[in-house]
């Protein structure tokens, strides 16, 4: 497979931990959410929802940081914005369970991340957060599930992070080879 065919904005995407609290323009944030809204979804139900706060909204920002595992909070506190990604787990048109809601939300987030990267806005998704705290804080019904949290911002120099944490930014995480992820006809037959 020819690597040069992959869009540069996709190849260059990565998840830094060294953020700058410099403001991100509101139009860029809006463009990210608009890109998410264009993702495909089962029955066009668009089950994703996003709630965000910025560093300028100190109380909410600190509340959002409080949902995170300590290992994430240490570096995410330097970001400009934090997004909570949610999925509606039932179809809006008939109330039946939507087993594709997390998948669809993931596609919306992927669109968001590519849009962010195209504007030199950096994002780092986190699974290390308290789902229960988010549910309670946002007063979510049982039909809405937190999926992930995302720190958003400009790249920082990491001067306020420990050397151990900065090592995460020194080297990009390697991608698996095509032989490990793509198969033809059976799982014992790598496609490339």
PyMOL CGO cylinders between C-alpha atoms (Angstrom):
from pymol import cmd
from pymol.cgo import CYLINDER

trace = [
    CYLINDER, 0.00, 0.00, 0.00, 1.38, 3.39, -0.97, 0.3, 1, 1, 1, 1, 1, 1,
    CYLINDER, 1.38, 3.39, -0.97, 1.76, 5.53, 2.15, 0.3, 1, 1, 1, 1, 1, 1,
    CYLINDER, 1.76, 5.53, 2.15, 1.79, 8.73, 0.09, 0.3, 1, 1, 1, 1, 1, 1,
    CYLINDER, 1.79, 8.73, 0.09, -1.90, 8.27, -0.76, 0.3, 1, 1, 1, 1, 1, 1,
    CYLINDER, -1.90, 8.27, -0.76, -2.96, 8.89, 2.85, 0.3, 1, 1, 1, 1, 1, 1,
    CYLINDER, -2.96, 8.89, 2.85, -4.07, 12.46, 3.52, 0.3, 1, 1, 1, 1, 1, 1,
    CYLINDER, -4.07, 12.46, 3.52, -1.34, 14.41, 5.28, 0.3, 1, 1, 1, 1, 1, 1,
    CYLINDER, -1.34, 14.41, 5.28, -3.79, 15.72, 7.90, 0.3, 1, 1, 1, 1, 1, 1,
    CYLINDER, -3.79, 15.72, 7.90, -4.53, 12.12, 8.91, 0.3, 1, 1, 1, 1, 1, 1,
    CYLINDER, -4.53, 12.12, 8.91, -0.87, 11.05, 8.98, 0.3, 1, 1, 1, 1, 1, 1,
    CYLINDER, -0.87, 11.05, 8.98, 0.09, 14.06, 11.09, 0.3, 1, 1, 1, 1, 1, 1,
    CYLINDER, 0.09, 14.06, 11.09, -2.62, 13.64, 13.75, 0.3, 1, 1, 1, 1, 1, 1,
    CYLINDER, -2.62, 13.64, 13.75, -1.33, 12.76, 17.19, 0.3, 1, 1, 1, 1, 1, 1,
    CYLINDER, -1.33, 12.76, 17.19, -2.33, 13.19, 20.83, 0.3, 1, 1, 1, 1, 1, 1,
    CYLINDER, -2.33, 13.19, 20.83, 0.06, 15.51, 22.68, 0.3, 1, 1, 1, 1, 1, 1,
    CYLINDER, 0.06, 15.51, 22.68, 0.22, 15.99, 26.43, 0.3, 1, 1, 1, 1, 1, 1,
    CYLINDER, 0.22, 15.99, 26.43, 2.06, 19.33, 26.31, 0.3, 1, 1, 1, 1, 1, 1,
    CYLINDER, 2.06, 19.33, 26.31, -0.68, 21.92, 25.82, 0.3, 1, 1, 1, 1, 1, 1,
    CYLINDER, -0.68, 21.92, 25.82, -0.66, 25.69, 25.86, 0.3, 1, 1, 1, 1, 1, 1,
    CYLINDER, -0.66, 25.69, 25.86, -3.63, 27.43, 27.51, 0.3, 1, 1, 1, 1, 1, 1,
    CYLINDER, -3.63, 27.43, 27.51, -3.65, 29.96, 24.65, 0.3, 1, 1, 1, 1, 1, 1,
    CYLINDER, -3.65, 29.96, 24.65, -7.24, 30.50, 23.50, 0.3, 1, 1, 1, 1, 1, 1,
    CYLINDER, -7.24, 30.50, 23.50, -8.56, 28.64, 20.49, 0.3, 1, 1, 1, 1, 1, 1,
    CYLINDER, -8.56, 28.64, 20.49, -10.76, 30.84, 18.34, 0.3, 1, 1, 1, 1, 1, 1,
    CYLINDER, -10.76, 30.84, 18.34, -14.46, 30.13, 18.71, 0.3, 1, 1, 1, 1, 1, 1,
    CYLINDER, -14.46, 30.13, 18.71, -14.87, 29.65, 14.95, 0.3, 1, 1, 1, 1, 1, 1,
    CYLINDER, -14.87, 29.65, 14.95, -12.34, 26.80, 15.08, 0.3, 1, 1, 1, 1, 1, 1,
    CYLINDER, -12.34, 26.80, 15.08, -14.22, 25.09, 17.89, 0.3, 1, 1, 1, 1, 1, 1,
    CYLINDER, -14.22, 25.09, 17.89, -17.44, 25.51, 15.93, 0.3, 1, 1, 1, 1, 1, 1,
    CYLINDER, -17.44, 25.51, 15.93, -15.83, 24.07, 12.79, 0.3, 1, 1, 1, 1, 1, 1,
    CYLINDER, -15.83, 24.07, 12.79, -14.74, 21.01, 14.80, 0.3, 1, 1, 1, 1, 1, 1,
    CYLINDER, -14.74, 21.01, 14.80, -18.30, 20.39, 15.98, 0.3, 1, 1, 1, 1, 1, 1,
    CYLINDER, -18.30, 20.39, 15.98, -19.65, 20.99, 12.49, 0.3, 1, 1, 1, 1, 1, 1,
    CYLINDER, -19.65, 20.99, 12.49, -17.21, 18.42, 11.10, 0.3, 1, 1, 1, 1, 1, 1,
    CYLINDER, -17.21, 18.42, 11.10, -18.46, 15.96, 13.74, 0.3, 1, 1, 1, 1, 1, 1,
    CYLINDER, -18.46, 15.96, 13.74, -22.04, 16.61, 12.66, 0.3, 1, 1, 1, 1, 1, 1,
    CYLINDER, -22.04, 16.61, 12.66, -21.23, 15.39, 9.14, 0.3, 1, 1, 1, 1, 1, 1,
    CYLINDER, -21.23, 15.39, 9.14, -20.26, 11.86, 10.26, 0.3, 1, 1, 1, 1, 1, 1,
    CYLINDER, -20.26, 11.86, 10.26, -22.33, 8.93, 9.02, 0.3, 1, 1, 1, 1, 1, 1,
    CYLINDER, -22.33, 8.93, 9.02, -24.60, 7.17, 11.47, 0.3, 1, 1, 1, 1, 1, 1,
    CYLINDER, -24.60, 7.17, 11.47, -27.00, 4.26, 11.60, 0.3, 1, 1, 1, 1, 1, 1,
    CYLINDER, -27.00, 4.26, 11.60, -30.39, 5.41, 10.26, 0.3, 1, 1, 1, 1, 1, 1,
    CYLINDER, -30.39, 5.41, 10.26, -28.94, 8.94, 10.25, 0.3, 1, 1, 1, 1, 1, 1,
    CYLINDER, -28.94, 8.94, 10.25, -29.83, 9.10, 13.95, 0.3, 1, 1, 1, 1, 1, 1,
    CYLINDER, -29.83, 9.10, 13.95, -26.67, 11.08, 14.82, 0.3, 1, 1, 1, 1, 1, 1,
    CYLINDER, -26.67, 11.08, 14.82, -26.50, 9.84, 18.44, 0.3, 1, 1, 1, 1, 1, 1,
    CYLINDER, -26.50, 9.84, 18.44, -23.53, 12.00, 19.44, 0.3, 1, 1, 1, 1, 1, 1,
    CYLINDER, -23.53, 12.00, 19.44, -23.68, 14.99, 21.75, 0.3, 1, 1, 1, 1, 1, 1,
    CYLINDER, -23.68, 14.99, 21.75, -20.84, 17.18, 22.97, 0.3, 1, 1, 1, 1, 1, 1,
    CYLINDER, -20.84, 17.18, 22.97, -20.61, 19.35, 26.07, 0.3, 1, 1, 1, 1, 1, 1,
    CYLINDER, -20.61, 19.35, 26.07, -17.55, 21.55, 26.43, 0.3, 1, 1, 1, 1, 1, 1,
    CYLINDER, -17.55, 21.55, 26.43, -15.98, 24.16, 28.62, 0.3, 1, 1, 1, 1, 1, 1,
    CYLINDER, -15.98, 24.16, 28.62, -12.95, 26.40, 28.31, 0.3, 1, 1, 1, 1, 1, 1,
    CYLINDER, -12.95, 26.40, 28.31, -10.22, 27.48, 30.70, 0.3, 1, 1, 1, 1, 1, 1,
    CYLINDER, -10.22, 27.48, 30.70, -11.91, 30.89, 30.91, 0.3, 1, 1, 1, 1, 1, 1,
    CYLINDER, -11.91, 30.89, 30.91, -14.94, 29.25, 32.54, 0.3, 1, 1, 1, 1, 1, 1,
    CYLINDER, -14.94, 29.25, 32.54, -12.92, 28.40, 35.63, 0.3, 1, 1, 1, 1, 1, 1,
    CYLINDER, -12.92, 28.40, 35.63, -15.58, 26.66, 37.74, 0.3, 1, 1, 1, 1, 1, 1,
    CYLINDER, -15.58, 26.66, 37.74, -16.81, 24.36, 34.96, 0.3, 1, 1, 1, 1, 1, 1,
    CYLINDER, -16.81, 24.36, 34.96, -13.27, 23.74, 33.73, 0.3, 1, 1, 1, 1, 1, 1,
    CYLINDER, -13.27, 23.74, 33.73, -12.16, 22.68, 37.21, 0.3, 1, 1, 1, 1, 1, 1,
    CYLINDER, -12.16, 22.68, 37.21, -15.25, 20.49, 37.55, 0.3, 1, 1, 1, 1, 1, 1,
    CYLINDER, -15.25, 20.49, 37.55, -14.39, 18.75, 34.26, 0.3, 1, 1, 1, 1, 1, 1,
    CYLINDER, -14.39, 18.75, 34.26, -10.80, 18.25, 35.44, 0.3, 1, 1, 1, 1, 1, 1,
    CYLINDER, -10.80, 18.25, 35.44, -12.24, 16.65, 38.57, 0.3, 1, 1, 1, 1, 1, 1,
    CYLINDER, -12.24, 16.65, 38.57, -13.86, 13.92, 36.47, 0.3, 1, 1, 1, 1, 1, 1,
    CYLINDER, -13.86, 13.92, 36.47, -10.46, 12.79, 35.17, 0.3, 1, 1, 1, 1, 1, 1,
    CYLINDER, -10.46, 12.79, 35.17, -8.03, 10.25, 36.51, 0.3, 1, 1, 1, 1, 1, 1,
    CYLINDER, -8.03, 10.25, 36.51, -5.07, 12.00, 38.14, 0.3, 1, 1, 1, 1, 1, 1,
    CYLINDER, -5.07, 12.00, 38.14, -2.69, 10.89, 35.36, 0.3, 1, 1, 1, 1, 1, 1,
    CYLINDER, -2.69, 10.89, 35.36, -4.79, 12.80, 32.81, 0.3, 1, 1, 1, 1, 1, 1,
    CYLINDER, -4.79, 12.80, 32.81, -5.58, 15.79, 35.00, 0.3, 1, 1, 1, 1, 1, 1,
    CYLINDER, -5.58, 15.79, 35.00, -1.85, 16.58, 35.39, 0.3, 1, 1, 1, 1, 1, 1,
    CYLINDER, -1.85, 16.58, 35.39, -1.46, 17.53, 31.73, 0.3, 1, 1, 1, 1, 1, 1,
    CYLINDER, -1.46, 17.53, 31.73, -5.08, 18.26, 30.67, 0.3, 1, 1, 1, 1, 1, 1,
    CYLINDER, -5.08, 18.26, 30.67, -5.22, 21.22, 33.07, 0.3, 1, 1, 1, 1, 1, 1,
    CYLINDER, -5.22, 21.22, 33.07, -3.01, 23.07, 30.57, 0.3, 1, 1, 1, 1, 1, 1,
    CYLINDER, -3.01, 23.07, 30.57, -5.44, 22.67, 27.66, 0.3, 1, 1, 1, 1, 1, 1,
    CYLINDER, -5.44, 22.67, 27.66, -7.73, 25.47, 26.52, 0.3, 1, 1, 1, 1, 1, 1,
    CYLINDER, -7.73, 25.47, 26.52, -10.93, 23.40, 26.30, 0.3, 1, 1, 1, 1, 1, 1,
    CYLINDER, -10.93, 23.40, 26.30, -12.30, 20.09, 27.49, 0.3, 1, 1, 1, 1, 1, 1,
    CYLINDER, -12.30, 20.09, 27.49, -15.03, 18.24, 25.64, 0.3, 1, 1, 1, 1, 1, 1,
    CYLINDER, -15.03, 18.24, 25.64, -17.23, 15.49, 27.03, 0.3, 1, 1, 1, 1, 1, 1,
    CYLINDER, -17.23, 15.49, 27.03, -18.49, 13.21, 24.26, 0.3, 1, 1, 1, 1, 1, 1,
    CYLINDER, -18.49, 13.21, 24.26, -21.84, 11.53, 24.84, 0.3, 1, 1, 1, 1, 1, 1,
    CYLINDER, -21.84, 11.53, 24.84, -23.88, 8.93, 22.96, 0.3, 1, 1, 1, 1, 1, 1,
    CYLINDER, -23.88, 8.93, 22.96, -27.65, 8.49, 23.00, 0.3, 1, 1, 1, 1, 1, 1,
    CYLINDER, -27.65, 8.49, 23.00, -28.02, 4.71, 23.28, 0.3, 1, 1, 1, 1, 1, 1,
    CYLINDER, -28.02, 4.71, 23.28, -31.57, 4.52, 21.95, 0.3, 1, 1, 1, 1, 1, 1,
    CYLINDER, -31.57, 4.52, 21.95, -32.82, 5.50, 18.52, 0.3, 1, 1, 1, 1, 1, 1,
    CYLINDER, -32.82, 5.50, 18.52, -34.68, 8.81, 18.61, 0.3, 1, 1, 1, 1, 1, 1,
    CYLINDER, -34.68, 8.81, 18.61, -37.31, 7.66, 16.11, 0.3, 1, 1, 1, 1, 1, 1,
    CYLINDER, -37.31, 7.66, 16.11, -38.49, 4.50, 17.89, 0.3, 1, 1, 1, 1, 1, 1,
    CYLINDER, -38.49, 4.50, 17.89, -36.80, 4.24, 21.31, 0.3, 1, 1, 1, 1, 1, 1,
    CYLINDER, -36.80, 4.24, 21.31, -35.16, 0.89, 20.49, 0.3, 1, 1, 1, 1, 1, 1,
    CYLINDER, -35.16, 0.89, 20.49, -31.56, 0.25, 21.63, 0.3, 1, 1, 1, 1, 1, 1,
    CYLINDER, -31.56, 0.25, 21.63, -28.96, 1.57, 19.21, 0.3, 1, 1, 1, 1, 1, 1,
    CYLINDER, -28.96, 1.57, 19.21, -26.02, -0.81, 19.47, 0.3, 1, 1, 1, 1, 1, 1,
    CYLINDER, -26.02, -0.81, 19.47, -24.11, 1.38, 16.99, 0.3, 1, 1, 1, 1, 1, 1,
    CYLINDER, -24.11, 1.38, 16.99, -24.27, 4.57, 19.08, 0.3, 1, 1, 1, 1, 1, 1,
    CYLINDER, -24.27, 4.57, 19.08, -20.67, 4.36, 20.36, 0.3, 1, 1, 1, 1, 1, 1,
    CYLINDER, -20.67, 4.36, 20.36, -19.40, 3.44, 16.89, 0.3, 1, 1, 1, 1, 1, 1,
    CYLINDER, -19.40, 3.44, 16.89, -21.25, 6.37, 15.33, 0.3, 1, 1, 1, 1, 1, 1,
    CYLINDER, -21.25, 6.37, 15.33, -20.03, 8.74, 18.05, 0.3, 1, 1, 1, 1, 1, 1,
    CYLINDER, -20.03, 8.74, 18.05, -16.49, 7.53, 17.38, 0.3, 1, 1, 1, 1, 1, 1,
    CYLINDER, -16.49, 7.53, 17.38, -16.87, 8.42, 13.71, 0.3, 1, 1, 1, 1, 1, 1,
    CYLINDER, -16.87, 8.42, 13.71, -18.10, 11.88, 14.66, 0.3, 1, 1, 1, 1, 1, 1,
    CYLINDER, -18.10, 11.88, 14.66, -15.09, 12.32, 16.94, 0.3, 1, 1, 1, 1, 1, 1,
    CYLINDER, -15.09, 12.32, 16.94, -12.75, 11.14, 14.16, 0.3, 1, 1, 1, 1, 1, 1,
    CYLINDER, -12.75, 11.14, 14.16, -14.17, 13.86, 11.88, 0.3, 1, 1, 1, 1, 1, 1,
    CYLINDER, -14.17, 13.86, 11.88, -13.68, 16.35, 14.71, 0.3, 1, 1, 1, 1, 1, 1,
    CYLINDER, -13.68, 16.35, 14.71, -10.05, 15.35, 15.22, 0.3, 1, 1, 1, 1, 1, 1,
    CYLINDER, -10.05, 15.35, 15.22, -9.17, 15.58, 11.53, 0.3, 1, 1, 1, 1, 1, 1,
    CYLINDER, -9.17, 15.58, 11.53, -10.82, 19.01, 11.33, 0.3, 1, 1, 1, 1, 1, 1,
    CYLINDER, -10.82, 19.01, 11.33, -8.90, 20.13, 14.43, 0.3, 1, 1, 1, 1, 1, 1,
    CYLINDER, -8.90, 20.13, 14.43, -5.60, 18.89, 13.01, 0.3, 1, 1, 1, 1, 1, 1,
    CYLINDER, -5.60, 18.89, 13.01, -6.25, 20.76, 9.74, 0.3, 1, 1, 1, 1, 1, 1,
    CYLINDER, -6.25, 20.76, 9.74, -6.45, 24.02, 11.76, 0.3, 1, 1, 1, 1, 1, 1,
    CYLINDER, -6.45, 24.02, 11.76, -3.39, 23.34, 13.97, 0.3, 1, 1, 1, 1, 1, 1,
    CYLINDER, -3.39, 23.34, 13.97, -5.62, 22.58, 16.94, 0.3, 1, 1, 1, 1, 1, 1,
    CYLINDER, -5.62, 22.58, 16.94, -4.50, 19.57, 18.94, 0.3, 1, 1, 1, 1, 1, 1,
    CYLINDER, -4.50, 19.57, 18.94, -6.66, 17.04, 20.74, 0.3, 1, 1, 1, 1, 1, 1,
    CYLINDER, -6.66, 17.04, 20.74, -6.03, 14.25, 23.20, 0.3, 1, 1, 1, 1, 1, 1,
    CYLINDER, -6.03, 14.25, 23.20, -8.84, 11.80, 23.96, 0.3, 1, 1, 1, 1, 1, 1,
    CYLINDER, -8.84, 11.80, 23.96, -9.13, 10.18, 27.38, 0.3, 1, 1, 1, 1, 1, 1,
    CYLINDER, -9.13, 10.18, 27.38, -10.77, 7.05, 28.66, 0.3, 1, 1, 1, 1, 1, 1,
    CYLINDER, -10.77, 7.05, 28.66, -9.45, 7.75, 32.17, 0.3, 1, 1, 1, 1, 1, 1,
    CYLINDER, -9.45, 7.75, 32.17, -12.39, 9.57, 33.70, 0.3, 1, 1, 1, 1, 1, 1,
    CYLINDER, -12.39, 9.57, 33.70, -15.30, 8.80, 36.01, 0.3, 1, 1, 1, 1, 1, 1,
    CYLINDER, -15.30, 8.80, 36.01, -18.37, 7.96, 33.95, 0.3, 1, 1, 1, 1, 1, 1,
    CYLINDER, -18.37, 7.96, 33.95, -20.46, 8.14, 37.12, 0.3, 1, 1, 1, 1, 1, 1,
    CYLINDER, -20.46, 8.14, 37.12, -19.28, 11.64, 38.03, 0.3, 1, 1, 1, 1, 1, 1,
    CYLINDER, -19.28, 11.64, 38.03, -20.06, 12.88, 34.52, 0.3, 1, 1, 1, 1, 1, 1,
    CYLINDER, -20.06, 12.88, 34.52, -23.51, 11.28, 34.63, 0.3, 1, 1, 1, 1, 1, 1,
    CYLINDER, -23.51, 11.28, 34.63, -24.29, 12.91, 37.96, 0.3, 1, 1, 1, 1, 1, 1,
    CYLINDER, -24.29, 12.91, 37.96, -22.88, 16.32, 37.01, 0.3, 1, 1, 1, 1, 1, 1,
    CYLINDER, -22.88, 16.32, 37.01, -24.75, 16.50, 33.71, 0.3, 1, 1, 1, 1, 1, 1,
    CYLINDER, -24.75, 16.50, 33.71, -27.85, 14.81, 35.18, 0.3, 1, 1, 1, 1, 1, 1,
    CYLINDER, -27.85, 14.81, 35.18, -27.89, 12.27, 32.35, 0.3, 1, 1, 1, 1, 1, 1,
    CYLINDER, -27.89, 12.27, 32.35, -30.72, 9.83, 31.82, 0.3, 1, 1, 1, 1, 1, 1,
    CYLINDER, -30.72, 9.83, 31.82, -29.96, 6.13, 31.44, 0.3, 1, 1, 1, 1, 1, 1,
    CYLINDER, -29.96, 6.13, 31.44, -30.22, 6.58, 27.67, 0.3, 1, 1, 1, 1, 1, 1,
    CYLINDER, -30.22, 6.58, 27.67, -27.19, 8.88, 27.43, 0.3, 1, 1, 1, 1, 1, 1,
    CYLINDER, -27.19, 8.88, 27.43, -23.70, 7.50, 28.04, 0.3, 1, 1, 1, 1, 1, 1,
    CYLINDER, -23.70, 7.50, 28.04, -20.38, 9.34, 28.37, 0.3, 1, 1, 1, 1, 1, 1,
    CYLINDER, -20.38, 9.34, 28.37, -17.97, 7.93, 25.78, 0.3, 1, 1, 1, 1, 1, 1,
    CYLINDER, -17.97, 7.93, 25.78, -14.76, 9.92, 26.15, 0.3, 1, 1, 1, 1, 1, 1,
    CYLINDER, -14.76, 9.92, 26.15, -13.30, 13.25, 27.21, 0.3, 1, 1, 1, 1, 1, 1,
    CYLINDER, -13.30, 13.25, 27.21, -11.04, 15.30, 24.94, 0.3, 1, 1, 1, 1, 1, 1,
    CYLINDER, -11.04, 15.30, 24.94, -8.51, 17.98, 25.86, 0.3, 1, 1, 1, 1, 1, 1,
    CYLINDER, -8.51, 17.98, 25.86, -8.22, 20.64, 23.13, 0.3, 1, 1, 1, 1, 1, 1,
    CYLINDER, -8.22, 20.64, 23.13, -5.56, 23.27, 22.67, 0.3, 1, 1, 1, 1, 1, 1,
    CYLINDER, -5.56, 23.27, 22.67, -2.44, 24.57, 21.03, 0.3, 1, 1, 1, 1, 1, 1,
    CYLINDER, -2.44, 24.57, 21.03, 0.86, 22.79, 21.47, 0.3, 1, 1, 1, 1, 1, 1,
    CYLINDER, 0.86, 22.79, 21.47, 2.76, 23.85, 24.55, 0.3, 1, 1, 1, 1, 1, 1,
    CYLINDER, 2.76, 23.85, 24.55, 6.41, 23.51, 25.44, 0.3, 1, 1, 1, 1, 1, 1,
    CYLINDER, 6.41, 23.51, 25.44, 5.72, 21.21, 28.39, 0.3, 1, 1, 1, 1, 1, 1,
    CYLINDER, 5.72, 21.21, 28.39, 7.85, 23.29, 30.74, 0.3, 1, 1, 1, 1, 1, 1,
    CYLINDER, 7.85, 23.29, 30.74, 5.33, 22.72, 33.53, 0.3, 1, 1, 1, 1, 1, 1,
    CYLINDER, 5.33, 22.72, 33.53, 5.26, 18.91, 33.11, 0.3, 1, 1, 1, 1, 1, 1,
    CYLINDER, 5.26, 18.91, 33.11, 7.52, 16.30, 34.63, 0.3, 1, 1, 1, 1, 1, 1,
    CYLINDER, 7.52, 16.30, 34.63, 10.18, 14.63, 32.45, 0.3, 1, 1, 1, 1, 1, 1,
    CYLINDER, 10.18, 14.63, 32.45, 8.28, 11.33, 32.75, 0.3, 1, 1, 1, 1, 1, 1,
    CYLINDER, 8.28, 11.33, 32.75, 5.13, 12.86, 31.28, 0.3, 1, 1, 1, 1, 1, 1,
    CYLINDER, 5.13, 12.86, 31.28, 7.07, 14.72, 28.59, 0.3, 1, 1, 1, 1, 1, 1,
    CYLINDER, 7.07, 14.72, 28.59, 8.53, 11.44, 27.34, 0.3, 1, 1, 1, 1, 1, 1,
    CYLINDER, 8.53, 11.44, 27.34, 5.04, 10.67, 26.03, 0.3, 1, 1, 1, 1, 1, 1,
    CYLINDER, 5.04, 10.67, 26.03, 5.42, 13.57, 23.59, 0.3, 1, 1, 1, 1, 1, 1,
    CYLINDER, 5.42, 13.57, 23.59, 8.98, 12.78, 22.51, 0.3, 1, 1, 1, 1, 1, 1,
    CYLINDER, 8.98, 12.78, 22.51, 8.07, 9.82, 20.37, 0.3, 1, 1, 1, 1, 1, 1,
    CYLINDER, 8.07, 9.82, 20.37, 4.95, 9.24, 18.33, 0.3, 1, 1, 1, 1, 1, 1,
    CYLINDER, 4.95, 9.24, 18.33, 3.23, 5.98, 19.10, 0.3, 1, 1, 1, 1, 1, 1,
    CYLINDER, 3.23, 5.98, 19.10, 3.85, 3.49, 16.33, 0.3, 1, 1, 1, 1, 1, 1,
    CYLINDER, 3.85, 3.49, 16.33, 1.02, 2.30, 14.13, 0.3, 1, 1, 1, 1, 1, 1,
    CYLINDER, 1.02, 2.30, 14.13, 0.40, -1.40, 13.65, 0.3, 1, 1, 1, 1, 1, 1,
    CYLINDER, 0.40, -1.40, 13.65, 1.38, -2.82, 10.29, 0.3, 1, 1, 1, 1, 1, 1,
    CYLINDER, 1.38, -2.82, 10.29, -1.28, -3.52, 7.70, 0.3, 1, 1, 1, 1, 1, 1,
    CYLINDER, -1.28, -3.52, 7.70, -0.56, -7.27, 8.19, 0.3, 1, 1, 1, 1, 1, 1,
    CYLINDER, -0.56, -7.27, 8.19, -1.84, -6.96, 11.75, 0.3, 1, 1, 1, 1, 1, 1,
    CYLINDER, -1.84, -6.96, 11.75, -5.11, -5.17, 11.04, 0.3, 1, 1, 1, 1, 1, 1,
    CYLINDER, -5.11, -5.17, 11.04, -6.33, -6.04, 7.53, 0.3, 1, 1, 1, 1, 1, 1,
    CYLINDER, -6.33, -6.04, 7.53, -7.19, -9.54, 6.36, 0.3, 1, 1, 1, 1, 1, 1,
    CYLINDER, -7.19, -9.54, 6.36, -8.64, -11.05, 3.22, 0.3, 1, 1, 1, 1, 1, 1,
    CYLINDER, -8.64, -11.05, 3.22, -11.33, -13.74, 3.43, 0.3, 1, 1, 1, 1, 1, 1,
    CYLINDER, -11.33, -13.74, 3.43, -10.15, -15.12, 6.80, 0.3, 1, 1, 1, 1, 1, 1,
    CYLINDER, -10.15, -15.12, 6.80, -8.24, -13.84, 9.83, 0.3, 1, 1, 1, 1, 1, 1,
    CYLINDER, -8.24, -13.84, 9.83, -5.34, -16.12, 8.90, 0.3, 1, 1, 1, 1, 1, 1,
    CYLINDER, -5.34, -16.12, 8.90, -4.75, -14.34, 5.60, 0.3, 1, 1, 1, 1, 1, 1,
    CYLINDER, -4.75, -14.34, 5.60, -3.19, -10.86, 5.95, 0.3, 1, 1, 1, 1, 1, 1,
    CYLINDER, -3.19, -10.86, 5.95, -4.32, -8.68, 3.05, 0.3, 1, 1, 1, 1, 1, 1,
    CYLINDER, -4.32, -8.68, 3.05, -1.11, -6.68, 2.58, 0.3, 1, 1, 1, 1, 1, 1,
]
cmd.load_cgo(trace, "trace")
